[in-house]
Structure formats: structure tokens, C-alpha cells
Amino acid sequence: MSKQGAQAISHRLKIIFRFNFVLPSHYSSIAEMANVVFRNITVVDPQSDHHLQQADVWIKSGIIHAIAKASQLTISTDIQEVNIEGACLSPGWLDMHVHLSDPGYEWKENLNALSKAAITGGFTDILCYPNTVPVVDHSQMIHSLLGRAIDEAVSLHFCGTLTQAAAGKELAELYDMHSAGAIAFTDGTHHLQHTGLILRALQYMQVFEGLMIHYPSDNRLVGNGQMNEGIASTRLGMPGIPELAEASATAKDLQILAYAGGRMHLQPMSAPTSLSMIKAAKQQNPGLSVGTDIAYLCMDDEQLETFDSNYKLFPPLRSVSQQAQLQQALQSGLIDSIASGHWAQTAEEKQMEFSQAEAGILGLQTAFSLVNMHLIEKNVIDLSRFVELIAINPRKILKIPALRIAEGEKASLTCFHPSVEWTFNHKHIFSRSRNSPCMNQLLKGKVLGIYHKELLHLATD
């Protein structure tokens, strides 16, 4: 599509958002607002018979009531209509790597702000890490979080910690948290070093088919490293974190998994050496899966030339050549899922000397735009593969019921447009945190909204 055409659509979208999508004031019940038809929409769902076809999709009370060829669906009742040239519709996206700041860090981002950020990014579901204050290491915390999340517009799922207080010394109440509703277990930002605990956790969780999410990292090799070890770190005079820190820990974890069995999801992987080992291990371990964050596929360590701490992540951004190998793993199918790595940090934690700044990036709101510009438009992956990585595979890994765009199926959907250009700024952020390197940048590819929990929710224009 030409730039002029994309700008025309962008202008038309503003009109549609302002007028066509506004629900009339007399709509007071969920049942009335639940009725929506997407006209002339391109379905992107490799599981669907309508994949990559233009269609009319009628949602009635949270169920896909009817699907017909574009412009051929006749509806007699008063209904909310979405009709945007070039728009796409897929199963709702699920983010497997989100850092929860509530409770304990509400001054960074609270539960409601996180939910709004997810809508802006097109996510109907997010998986929250347990590194709150207190950490999520017992069933009462799971009950409390699920109770608080029930009224949010998106579905929030929660991890419990693997160890008590995420301290890496004693296993937490894994079975109790599973019974309370935890769908995975990880020590998150506290990278588990105790091999005996990794072994026992894998063995114990097989009783209830529990999933361990783990980032392999040897803390002794990380040391006081601030960025990826390589040409860029040498030029900038910053201590580097060698790829070996991830690769050596990965080798150890894969050996433990081969011995113990069970289910392990390695995330967020960034080192090519790790991926070469994982390729062989996957053939022997059906319970092994791997994910990475979008930043590692779309950004590299050369962007640290300005010492902008918004690019400071852990694991660190890798070199251009390492990133190319990561993209090849994405193309080959070795990587099963991608995620935003969303981690809110305030200005006080970011706007300081690089070595003192906290790691983390706002990722939910710009996830699709980055993938669209750096991967889809450059033919690294296509839209079909993107939906597999962000919507289909995460549900398989987490054993969450699958979604499919077909008549009679539950409607949990993401509506997006690959050609629309927009500027990411403060109005797309709902918390005090602004730690995104994409602030005030022109992006291409925009989420229009989600249909979830029997309601149409619009992304911020």
C-alpha cells in the first residue's frame, strides 16, 4: 500500500473511532454491547477455514454466531458494526512475559493500568510474573489476584514462584498454588541457580503437569555486566555480559530436564549458542518449549550508543549478527512463542547513570508495531506465523483452551491493521512509567481493539 493510501486510512480510522465505534448511551447491558459485526475483515487464523479470506464475522453474546463472505451477511437487528478497509481479525493475543507491579510497586503501574496497556497492544490475555511485594508464593496470593482481576477488561493469568519468597532455597507451595489457579511457576527476575531445586521442582510438578518457566543464567558469569559482551561494549567501555552466561546455564538445565522429565518453557532466550542446544533437546523432550521477547528480535546493542537506559534489558540486547541468528530460529520454528517482556520502570529508576538504571521496557503497547516493521515487512515472518507465535502456541504451552475463528466458537479476538501509521506517545500509557525507547516515534501497524469478555474494547487512538 502507498504512503498516501496508508495516511488516508489513518485519517478514516480517526473518524471511525470518533463516531462509528462509540456505543449509544442507551446500551446499558453487556448483552446489548456484546453484539458486533466485523465487515470485510481479513481473517488471520491458520486454524480456521476462513484463514486469509475477507469475511463478515458476526459476534453475538460472546459467541461467533455467523461467518459469511465479505459484505454478504444480512443482519436485521440493530448492531455495532466495524468496517475498516485493510483491517485484520485474529484469535486474541496472549503475552507470556509480563512483569506485574501490583501489589508492592503500584507507583509504577497498577492492575487496571496494566489491563489498559494490554488493550492498546491487542492482548486479550496476559501472563503475569510473580515478582511483586510480597511475591506470589502461596495460594492466598493467587486467590487475591484472581479476585482482583476478574473485573478487568482482559484476562490476567498468574504465575506462582518456584521457591519460597523467590529466594532460591526451598520449594514454594506449588500444588496449593496450582489448585488455587496458578497456571505456571517461575522465580522470574530471580534466576534460579540451585540445580537441585530445578530437578525437584520438575519432578514434583509432574503430579499435576505443572509448567516451569525459566530463564537460564549463570549469575557468576553475568557479574557486573551492563550490556552484551562484544564489539559495542568494548567501544562504549562498558562491562559486558557474555553469551556464555546464558548458554552454559541452558546446557545444565537441558541435562536436568532430560533426566527428570516434565514441562519447561525457557524464556526469554536471546543467545544463538543456547538455541543450537535447544534444537537437539527438543527432539528428545516433548515438554520443552522456548520463547523470546520481541525486543531481542527488533533491537540490537548498537542502539546503546547514546547510553539510553530505555534500551537496558536483561538479558541484554545482542549484536546484529546474534539477532540475525535469533530471527533464523524464529523462521525455522525452533522458537515457539514471542512476548512483550513488559516491565514498567519509573523515570527515577531509568533517568540515571546507565550502570545504576534498572532493566526493563514497556512492551505491551508497541509489540505489534515492532514485529510488523522489523519482521513482517522485512519477510522474516508473515502474519500467519505471527498469530501462531502470539496467539496459538502460547495457549498450547500454557494448556489454555484454544481459540478459533469459526461459527459457534467463543469470541476472543484481536482487530489490527498492518498499514496504519501512528505516533506512540503519552496518551497510550496509563501508568507513571514511560520507559519505552519508542516514545514519540512514528510506528507502522496499529491495534484497533479487542473483543473479549463479551465486549468490544477499543485501543487508544
N, C-alpha and C positions, 0 to 999 in steps of 0.2 A: 504494500500500500504506500502511496506517495505521502510525503510530509504534509502536503496540503490536505489530503484526504483524512489523515490522522487528526490534524488540527480541527477539521470540520466535525469529525466525530466527537472530539473532546468538547467542542462548543455545544454540540447537540446533547451530550451527556449532562452538561450543566443544566440545560433546560429541563431534561427529563428528571434529573434528581430534584430540581426545584418544584416541578409541577406533577408530572405523571406518577411519581413514586410516593407522593405524600398521601397517607391514608386519610380518608374523610373522617371528620370528627365524630360522625355517628357510629363509626366502627368501634365498639367498646369491648367486644368479647374476642377471645383467642380464636374461636371457631370461625368468626367472620373474617378476621385478618389472616386466617390460615389459607384462604383460597386465592391462589395466584396462578397465572398462566404466563410462561415464558414463550414468546412468539419468535419464530425464525431464529432459534438459538442453535448453535453448533454443539452437539453433544460430544464430550470428550470423556469416554469411559470404555477402555478396552474390554470390559466385561459385558458390555451392552450390545444388543443387536443394532442399536442406533448410533454406534460409535462413528464419529467424524461426519455424521449426517446432520443437515439442518432439519429441525423439527419444532413442533409446538408441544410443550410439556405442561400439562395441567396438574397442579398440586391442589388437593382438596383435603383439608383437615389433617395435614401431615403425611399424607399418602400420595404417591404418584398415581393419579386417577386415570389419566389417559395420555397417550403419546401419538401424535399424528404427523404426517408430512407437513412441512412448513406452510403456514397460512391456510391450512385445511381443517383445522379444529374449530368446530362451531360450538359456542357456549352461549346459552340463553340467559344465564343468571348474571347479576352484577358481580364483577370480579376484578381484582387488581391485575393489571396487565403490564408486563415488562417486554419491551420490543426495542432492541438496540442493535443496529447493524454491526455485524462482526463479533458480537458477544458470544462467549462460550459458557457451557454448563458442565460441571463435573461432580462426582461424588465429593462430599465435604472433606476438606483437607485436615490432616491430623499432624500436629507438631509434637515430635517425640523428645524434644530437648528444650525445655523452658524452665528457667530458674524462678522459683516462687519467692516473692519478697514479703509475703504476708502469711503468718504473723512475724513480728520482730523488726522488719525493715519497711514498714508501711510508708515511711517518709521517702522511700524510693519509688514504690509502686504498690498499690493495694489490689485486692482481688477484683474489684469492679473495673479498675483501670486496665488491668491485665486482660480482662474479658473484652473490653472495648478495643484494645490493641489487636486482639485476635480477630475481631470482626473486620477491622481495617485491613488486616493481612489476608483475609479469606479463610480463616481456620474455624471450622465448626467444633473441633476438639483439640485440646492441648494436654500434654502430659507434664505434670509439674514435679520438679526435683524437690527433695526433702530438706534442703539446707536452710531452713527457717530458724527462728529463735522462739521457742525451743525447736529442735529438729523433730522431724516426723518419725519417731522411733517406737511408737506404741499405738495400740488400736484406738484409744480415745482421741488421739490427734486425727486419725483417719476419719472417724465418725464426725468430729467437729468440722473438718474441712469440707467433707461431702455435704454436711448440713448447710454450711455457709454458701456452697457453690450451687446449690440446687436452683436458685432463682436467677443465676447469671444467664446471659443470652447464649453462651457457648457451653459445651460440656467440658468440665475440668476433671481430669483423671489424676490420681496421685500415686507417687512412689513412696514407699517406706524406706528407711535406711537399712542397710545390711547389718550394721553394727550399732551397739548402744551409743547414743549421742554422736554417731558417725565418728567415733574415736578410734576405730580400727582395732579394738581389743577383745570385745565379746560380741557374739551374735545378738541382734535385736530380736524382738518378739515377732518373728517372721510369719508364723502360721496365724497368730492372732490378727496381725495387720492384714493378711490375705483375707481372712474371714470377715474383716471389717470393710473391705473394699479396695485395698491397695492392689494395683494390677502389675506392679514391677518393684524391684528393690535395687537400690544403689546408694553408695555413700556420696555420690555426686561430686562436689568440689573437693571433698576429702578423698583423694585417690588411694584406695585400699592397697597397702603394701604387704600385709600379712598373708603369705601363701597358704598357711594352714586354715585361715578363716575363709579364704576363697574356696578351698576344697570342701570344707564342712558346709558352707552355705549352698554350694551346688548340690551336694549330696542330700542335704536336708530338704531343700525346696522341691526335689523330685516327688515328694509325697503329694504335693498339690500342684505340680507342674509350674512352679514359680519361675519368673524370668529375672535373671541378674543383668542389670545394665552397668557397664563398667568401662572406664577409660584407663587403659594400661599406661602407667607412667612410673618410671623409677625416679623417685624424688631426689636420690643422691646424685643422679646424673643431671637432673634439672638444675640443682644448686641455686645460684642467684641469677640464673639466666633470665633475660628480658625479652628476647626475640629469637627467631630461628637462627641457628648457627650456620653461617655461610658467608658469601661474599658481601651481602648487605650489612650483616652485623659487624664484620671486620671494617668495612668502610665507615660505618657510623660509630665505631668504637664502643659498642655495647656488648656485654657478655651474652653469649649465645646458648640456646638450648639445643643440644644435638638431636638429630633424628633418632639416634640410638636410645635415647631415654624412653621413647615410645616403643621402638622395635624390640628392645631386649625384654621389656615387660610383657609385650604381646607374645613373644615366644614362650615365656614362662606360663602365661595364662592359658595359651592353647594346649600346652602339655597337661596342665591341670584339668582342663575340660575333657581332653581325650581320655584321661584316667578316670575322672569322676562321672562323666556324662552330665546330662541336664541341659538347661537352656541359658545361653549367654548372648547378650547383644553388646557388641563393642562399639562405643560411641563417645566422642566424635573423632573418628580416625582421620589422620592427616599425613602420615608418613608412608611413602611408597614401599619402603622395606617391610613395613608391617603388612601391607596388603598382599605382597607376594607370599608371605607365610600363611595368611588367611585363605588364600586361594586353594592351597593344598589341604588345609584343615577343614574347609567346608565340605570337601568330598567325603570326609570321614565322620563329620559331626553335623547331623541334620538340625541340631538345636542351636547352631551357631549362625548369627546374623551380624551384619555390620552397617553402621550408619555414619554419616558425616554431616557437618554443618555447611550451610550454603556459603558462608564467608570463605571457607577454605577452597571452594571451587571458583570463586569470583574475585577474590582479592589475593594479593601476594605481599611478600615482605619489602618489596621496593616502595610500597606506599607508606613506609615508616620513615622515609627520607626527611619529612617535616617534623618528625617526633610527635605526630598527632596521636595522643593516647587513646583516641576513639578506635584506633586500629590495634590496640593492645588486647590480645586474646590469649587464652590458654586452652589447648595447646596453641602455639604461636602460628601466625600466618607463615606459610612456607614459601620457598622460592618459585619463580616462574616455571622452572623445569620440574620441580616436585609437583606443582599444581597440575601441570600437563599430564603427569602420570596418574594423578588422582582422577582427573577427568576421563582418562582412558579406562580406569577401573569402573567409573560410572557407566560408560558406554558398554562395557563388556558384561554388565550385570553383576559384577562382584559386590558392588555396594547396593544394599537393599533399600535404604531409606535416606532421605535428606531432611534436615530440620533447620530451624532458625538459630538455635543457640541463644535465644533471647535472654538477656541478663541486664536488668536495669541498674545503672550506677549514676549517682548524682554528680553535679558539677564539682562539688567539693572532693569527690573521690577520683575525678578524671583530670581536672584542670590543675595539674601539679607536675613536678618533675617526673619524667617518664618512668623511672625506676620505682617511684613511690605510688604511681597511679594503679588503681585496681583494674584487673582484666574484665572484659565484658562488653557486650554490644547490644543495642536494641535491634532485634532481628525480625520480629513478627510483621511489622508494618511494611517492610520493604522486601520481604522474601521473594515474592513472585517477580517483582520488577528486576531484581538482580539475576535471578535464574533466566528470565526472559531475554535480558540484554546480553548476558555473558555466556549462556549455554544454548538456549533455544535458537536465537538469531544467528549464532555462530556455528550451528549444526552439530553441537556436541551431543545434545539430546533433542527429541521432539516433544510435542505436547503430550503425546500418549505415554511416553516414558516418564515425563514429569508427574503425571497423575498417578502412575504406578508407584513412584518414589515417595509421593507426598500424601496419597490417599488410600491406595490399595494395600501396599506392602506393610505400612505401619499397623494397620488393623490385623493383618495376619500375624505379625510379630507379637503384638500385644494380646492376641486372641479376643479381639473385639469383633462383634458381628459385622460382616461385610456389608458394604453399600453398593447398590447397583441401580443405574437409571433404567428402570423397567416398570411397566404397569403393575400396580399392586405392592410395590416396594416402598419402604419407609423413605420419606423425603428428607435428606440431609445433604445439602447441595451448596456448591460454591459457584458464583457467577463472576466471570472475569473477562477482560478484554486485552488481547495481546498488543494492540496497536495504539492504544491511547497513551498520550504523554501527560505527565503531571509532575508537579514540584512537591517534594516531600518537605514539610515544614512543621512548625509548632502545633498547628491545628489538628495534625494527625496523631499527636501524642497526648495522652490523658493522665500522665503522671508527672512528677517533678523531674524525672530523669530525661536527659537529652543526648545520651551517649551513642549517637549514630554518626558514622562518617558520611552518611548520605544526606545530612541536613542541608536543605535549600538547594539540592541538586535536582536537575531535570531527569526524570526516570521514564522508562517506556514499559508499558504493561501495567494495567491497573485492575485491582479487585473492585467489583461493583457492589458486592454484598454477599450475604449468605442466606439460605433458607434453612432454618434449624429450630427445633422445638416448636414446630407448627407456626412459625412466624418468619416473615421476611425482614431481615435486618440489613440496613444499608451501610456501606463503608463510608467514611468521611470523604466528602467531595474536596 
